[in-house]
Amino acid sequence: MATPLSAAAFRAGAREAFGVPSAVLGAGYIGFGALALESGFSIWLALLSTATIWALPGQLVLVELHTIGAAVLAIVPAVMLTSARFLPMTMALMPVIRDRHHTRYQLYPAVHLVAMTGWAAAMRRCPELPLPQRLPYFVGFALVNWLACLACTIFGYWVSGSLPPLIKLGLVFLNPVYFILILSGDVRHRLMILALAGGALAGPLIHLWTPSWSVLLGGFVGGTMAYLAHRLIRRHV
């Protein structure tokens, strides 16, 4: 049951999502909408991918594989692999926002809204809120971002012809830059510093070896290095 406090938390999350978070995400989806049109996607397929996948790396993989005529049985696992990062993110987020009064039918739709921007905001803000207000805050924040991305997909599809190719790609890759900034600005613990450093070191090196697997292996290797380094430091401090 919604309460005045949970409704206020929902509105607070929605207000904080307006502005820079939604603008940066939306800019990336303007670029995606433009690329989708050039790749032969209909507006409805582009919107469906944003509504259901809602992760630019996975959607770019979808567009690229569709363009080269890949089979559905190849596209689905590829998109799933690019979204594997959401599993540990969700496992970290659920203990923070879950309240014993929440049902599965409240949590399952909220899990779909897990994305880097909303996750980072919730991990930063929710520990400061009373437990019953945390899920409403997260849903308010993430829902505004999701709706902004849907609207910007349509806008990008509509203005595709007036955007130079470099602008389209630049808008798409504005998202990773923003993610790095918000994660760097929220560094509070040694493990987070080690994780960022490990990914920054492993990613480019693995890209030189296998560009196709650099994102997945870079995250796995960099994260593993950070974890082992953190355990070693704790043991000797």
DANORQUI-V911275 format. One record per residue. RES is the residue in three letters. PHI is phi in degrees with one decimal (none if undefined). PSI is psi in whole degrees, -180 to 180 (none if undefined). BURIAL is + if it has 16 or more other ideal C-beta (glycine too) atoms within 10 Angstrom, else -. Layout:
res->RES phi->PHI psi->PSI burial->BURIAL
res->RES phi->PHI psi->PSI burial->BURIAL
This chain:
res->MET phi->none psi->133 burial->-
res->ALA phi->-73.2 psi->140 burial->-
res->THR phi->-120.5 psi->164 burial->-
res->PRO phi->-56.2 psi->-37 burial->-
res->LEU phi->-70.1 psi->-41 burial->-
res->SER phi->-69.0 psi->-36 burial->+
res->ALA phi->-65.4 psi->-38 burial->-
res->ALA phi->-66.8 psi->-38 burial->-
res->ALA phi->-66.1 psi->-40 burial->+
res->PHE phi->-60.1 psi->-46 burial->+
res->ARG phi->-65.7 psi->-37 burial->-
res->ALA phi->-63.4 psi->-43 burial->+
res->GLY phi->-62.5 psi->-42 burial->+
res->ALA phi->-64.2 psi->-41 burial->+
res->ARG phi->-63.8 psi->-41 burial->-
res->GLU phi->-70.4 psi->-23 burial->+
res->ALA phi->-76.4 psi->-28 burial->+
res->PHE phi->-66.2 psi->147 burial->-
res->GLY phi->102.3 psi->-133 burial->-
res->VAL phi->-60.2 psi->-48 burial->-
res->PRO phi->-57.0 psi->-51 burial->+
res->SER phi->-70.0 psi->-33 burial->+
res->ALA phi->-65.9 psi->-44 burial->-
res->VAL phi->-68.2 psi->-46 burial->+
res->LEU phi->-60.9 psi->-44 burial->+
res->GLY phi->-61.5 psi->-38 burial->+
res->ALA phi->-60.8 psi->-42 burial->+
res->GLY phi->-62.3 psi->-37 burial->+
res->TYR phi->-80.1 psi->-19 burial->+
res->ILE phi->-63.7 psi->-46 burial->+
res->GLY phi->-62.0 psi->-40 burial->+
res->PHE phi->-64.8 psi->-44 burial->+
res->GLY phi->-58.3 psi->-40 burial->+
res->ALA phi->-66.7 psi->-43 burial->+
res->LEU phi->-66.6 psi->-35 burial->+
res->ALA phi->-62.8 psi->-42 burial->+
res->LEU phi->-62.8 psi->-44 burial->+
res->GLU phi->-65.1 psi->-26 burial->-
res->SER phi->-89.9 psi->4 burial->+
res->GLY phi->88.0 psi->12 burial->-
res->PHE phi->-75.9 psi->144 burial->+
res->SER phi->-77.3 psi->161 burial->-
res->ILE phi->-61.0 psi->-34 burial->-
res->TRP phi->-71.1 psi->-37 burial->-
res->LEU phi->-69.7 psi->-39 burial->-
res->ALA phi->-62.2 psi->-44 burial->+
res->LEU phi->-65.5 psi->-40 burial->+
res->LEU phi->-62.5 psi->-40 burial->-
res->SER phi->-65.9 psi->-39 burial->+
res->THR phi->-67.4 psi->-42 burial->+
res->ALA phi->-66.8 psi->-36 burial->-
res->THR phi->-100.2 psi->-42 burial->-
res->ILE phi->-84.4 psi->-51 burial->+
res->TRP phi->46.3 psi->54 burial->+
res->ALA phi->-156.9 psi->114 burial->+
res->LEU phi->-57.9 psi->-43 burial->+
res->PRO phi->-56.8 psi->-45 burial->+
res->GLY phi->-65.1 psi->-38 burial->+
res->GLN phi->-70.2 psi->-35 burial->+
res->LEU phi->-67.8 psi->-38 burial->+
res->VAL phi->-62.6 psi->-43 burial->+
res->LEU phi->-58.1 psi->-47 burial->+
res->VAL phi->-64.4 psi->-45 burial->+
res->GLU phi->-64.7 psi->-46 burial->-
res->LEU phi->-68.8 psi->-36 burial->+
res->HIS phi->-62.8 psi->-39 burial->+
res->THR phi->-64.4 psi->-37 burial->-
res->ILE phi->-88.5 psi->3 burial->-
res->GLY phi->80.7 psi->28 burial->-
res->ALA phi->-67.9 psi->154 burial->-
res->ALA phi->-74.7 psi->155 burial->-
res->VAL phi->-59.0 psi->-37 burial->-
res->LEU phi->-65.7 psi->-19 burial->-
res->ALA phi->-91.7 psi->-34 burial->-
res->ILE phi->-70.0 psi->-45 burial->+
res->VAL phi->-60.6 psi->-50 burial->-
res->PRO phi->-62.6 psi->-35 burial->-
res->ALA phi->-64.2 psi->-44 burial->-
res->VAL phi->-66.3 psi->-38 burial->+
res->MET phi->-62.8 psi->-40 burial->-
res->LEU phi->-64.7 psi->-38 burial->-
res->THR phi->-67.2 psi->-22 burial->+
res->SER phi->-99.9 psi->9 burial->+
res->ALA phi->-62.5 psi->-24 burial->-
res->ARG phi->-63.6 psi->-21 burial->+
res->PHE phi->-72.0 psi->-21 burial->+
res->LEU phi->-66.1 psi->-55 burial->-
res->PRO phi->-65.3 psi->-31 burial->-
res->MET phi->-63.4 psi->-44 burial->+
res->THR phi->-66.6 psi->-40 burial->-
res->MET phi->-64.3 psi->-33 burial->-
res->ALA phi->-77.0 psi->-33 burial->-
res->LEU phi->-79.4 psi->-39 burial->+
res->MET phi->-57.6 psi->-45 burial->-
res->PRO phi->-62.7 psi->-22 burial->-
res->VAL phi->-79.1 psi->-40 burial->+
res->ILE phi->-104.8 psi->-12 burial->+
res->ARG phi->-79.0 psi->135 burial->-
res->ASP phi->-119.4 psi->149 burial->-
res->ARG phi->-63.0 psi->-18 burial->-
res->HIS phi->-84.2 psi->-11 burial->-
res->HIS phi->-77.2 psi->135 burial->+
res->THR phi->-92.2 psi->166 burial->-
res->ARG phi->-60.8 psi->-33 burial->-
res->TYR phi->-72.4 psi->-15 burial->-
res->GLN phi->-88.2 psi->-35 burial->-
res->LEU phi->-80.3 psi->-38 burial->-
res->TYR phi->-60.8 psi->-46 burial->-
res->PRO phi->-64.3 psi->-34 burial->-
res->ALA phi->-65.1 psi->-35 burial->+
res->VAL phi->-61.3 psi->-35 burial->-
res->HIS phi->-62.4 psi->-24 burial->-
res->LEU phi->-87.0 psi->2 burial->+
res->VAL phi->-69.1 psi->121 burial->+
res->ALA phi->-147.7 psi->167 burial->+
res->MET phi->-57.1 psi->-45 burial->+
res->THR phi->-65.6 psi->-51 burial->+
res->GLY phi->-66.6 psi->-36 burial->+
res->TRP phi->-63.3 psi->-47 burial->+
res->ALA phi->-63.0 psi->-41 burial->+
res->ALA phi->-64.8 psi->-43 burial->+
res->ALA phi->-68.1 psi->-40 burial->+
res->MET phi->-66.0 psi->-27 burial->+
res->ARG phi->-84.4 psi->-42 burial->-
res->ARG phi->-94.9 psi->-36 burial->+
res->CYS phi->-63.3 psi->-37 burial->+
res->PRO phi->-59.9 psi->-19 burial->-
res->GLU phi->-85.1 psi->-11 burial->-
res->LEU phi->-100.3 psi->154 burial->+
res->PRO phi->-59.3 psi->147 burial->-
res->LEU phi->-53.9 psi->-43 burial->-
res->PRO phi->-65.3 psi->-17 burial->-
res->GLN phi->-93.7 psi->-8 burial->+
res->ARG phi->-71.8 psi->-46 burial->+
res->LEU phi->-62.8 psi->-46 burial->+
res->PRO phi->-58.3 psi->-39 burial->+
res->TYR phi->-61.0 psi->-49 burial->+
res->PHE phi->-61.8 psi->-45 burial->+
res->VAL phi->-63.8 psi->-42 burial->+
res->GLY phi->-60.5 psi->-45 burial->+
res->PHE phi->-65.1 psi->-51 burial->+
res->ALA phi->-70.2 psi->-35 burial->+
res->LEU phi->-65.1 psi->-39 burial->+
res->VAL phi->-62.8 psi->-42 burial->+
res->ASN phi->-61.8 psi->-44 burial->+
res->TRP phi->-62.6 psi->-45 burial->+
res->LEU phi->-65.9 psi->-38 burial->-
res->ALA phi->-63.1 psi->-39 burial->+
res->CYS phi->-67.4 psi->-38 burial->+
res->LEU phi->-62.1 psi->-47 burial->+
res->ALA phi->-63.4 psi->-40 burial->+
res->CYS phi->-74.1 psi->-27 burial->+
res->THR phi->-61.8 psi->-45 burial->+
res->ILE phi->-62.7 psi->-45 burial->+
res->PHE phi->-63.4 psi->-44 burial->-
res->GLY phi->-63.5 psi->-38 burial->+
res->TYR phi->-63.2 psi->-37 burial->+
res->TRP phi->-73.8 psi->-39 burial->-
res->VAL phi->-97.9 psi->11 burial->-
res->SER phi->-52.2 psi->-42 burial->+
res->GLY phi->-65.4 psi->-21 burial->-
res->SER phi->-97.9 psi->1 burial->-
res->LEU phi->-104.0 psi->127 burial->+
res->PRO phi->-64.3 psi->152 burial->-
res->PRO phi->-55.6 psi->-40 burial->-
res->LEU phi->-65.8 psi->-34 burial->-
res->ILE phi->-66.9 psi->-41 burial->-
res->LYS phi->-60.2 psi->-47 burial->+
res->LEU phi->-67.6 psi->-37 burial->-
res->GLY phi->-62.9 psi->-39 burial->-
res->LEU phi->-64.8 psi->-40 burial->+
res->VAL phi->-63.7 psi->-44 burial->+
res->PHE phi->-87.4 psi->5 burial->-
res->LEU phi->-67.8 psi->-30 burial->+
res->ASN phi->-61.0 psi->-52 burial->+
res->PRO phi->-59.4 psi->-36 burial->-
res->VAL phi->-62.7 psi->-43 burial->-
res->TYR phi->-65.6 psi->-40 burial->+
res->PHE phi->-60.6 psi->-42 burial->-
res->ILE phi->-62.2 psi->-40 burial->-
res->LEU phi->-66.6 psi->-44 burial->-
res->ILE phi->-71.4 psi->-33 burial->+
res->LEU phi->-71.4 psi->-40 burial->-
res->SER phi->-66.3 psi->-37 burial->-
res->GLY phi->-72.7 psi->-14 burial->-
res->ASP phi->-108.0 psi->16 burial->-
res->VAL phi->-69.8 psi->118 burial->-
res->ARG phi->-125.8 psi->-20 burial->-
res->HIS phi->-126.2 psi->158 burial->-
res->ARG phi->-59.5 psi->-39 burial->-
res->LEU phi->-63.2 psi->-38 burial->+
res->MET phi->-66.3 psi->-40 burial->-
res->ILE phi->-63.2 psi->-45 burial->-
res->LEU phi->-64.0 psi->-39 burial->+
res->ALA phi->-64.4 psi->-45 burial->+
res->LEU phi->-63.4 psi->-43 burial->+
res->ALA phi->-66.2 psi->-41 burial->-
res->GLY phi->-63.3 psi->-44 burial->+
res->GLY phi->-65.3 psi->-40 burial->+
res->ALA phi->-65.2 psi->-32 burial->-
res->LEU phi->-82.0 psi->-46 burial->-
res->ALA phi->-73.4 psi->-38 burial->+
res->GLY phi->-55.5 psi->-58 burial->+
res->PRO phi->-62.7 psi->-38 burial->-
res->LEU phi->-65.2 psi->-43 burial->-
res->ILE phi->-69.9 psi->-31 burial->+
res->HIS phi->-60.7 psi->-36 burial->-
res->LEU phi->-65.0 psi->-29 burial->-
res->TRP phi->-88.7 psi->-48 burial->-
res->THR phi->-145.7 psi->89 burial->-
res->PRO phi->-56.7 psi->-35 burial->-
res->SER phi->-66.5 psi->-28 burial->-
res->TRP phi->-111.6 psi->10 burial->-
res->SER phi->-65.8 psi->-37 burial->+
res->VAL phi->-67.1 psi->-49 burial->+
res->LEU phi->-65.8 psi->-50 burial->-
res->LEU phi->-70.4 psi->-34 burial->+
res->GLY phi->-62.0 psi->-43 burial->+
res->GLY phi->-66.8 psi->-42 burial->+
res->PHE phi->-67.6 psi->-49 burial->-
res->VAL phi->-68.1 psi->-45 burial->+
res->GLY phi->-63.0 psi->-42 burial->+
res->GLY phi->-66.3 psi->-40 burial->+
res->THR phi->-64.4 psi->-43 burial->-
res->MET phi->-59.2 psi->-43 burial->+
res->ALA phi->-63.7 psi->-43 burial->+
res->TYR phi->-63.5 psi->-45 burial->-
res->LEU phi->-66.3 psi->-39 burial->-
res->ALA phi->-64.8 psi->-39 burial->+
res->HIS phi->-64.7 psi->-42 burial->+
res->ARG phi->-63.5 psi->-41 burial->-
res->LEU phi->-65.9 psi->-41 burial->-
res->ILE phi->-65.5 psi->-43 burial->-
res->ARG phi->-62.1 psi->-36 burial->-
res->ARG phi->-68.9 psi->-29 burial->-
res->HIS phi->-107.0 psi->7 burial->-
res->VAL phi->-107.7 psi->none burial->-
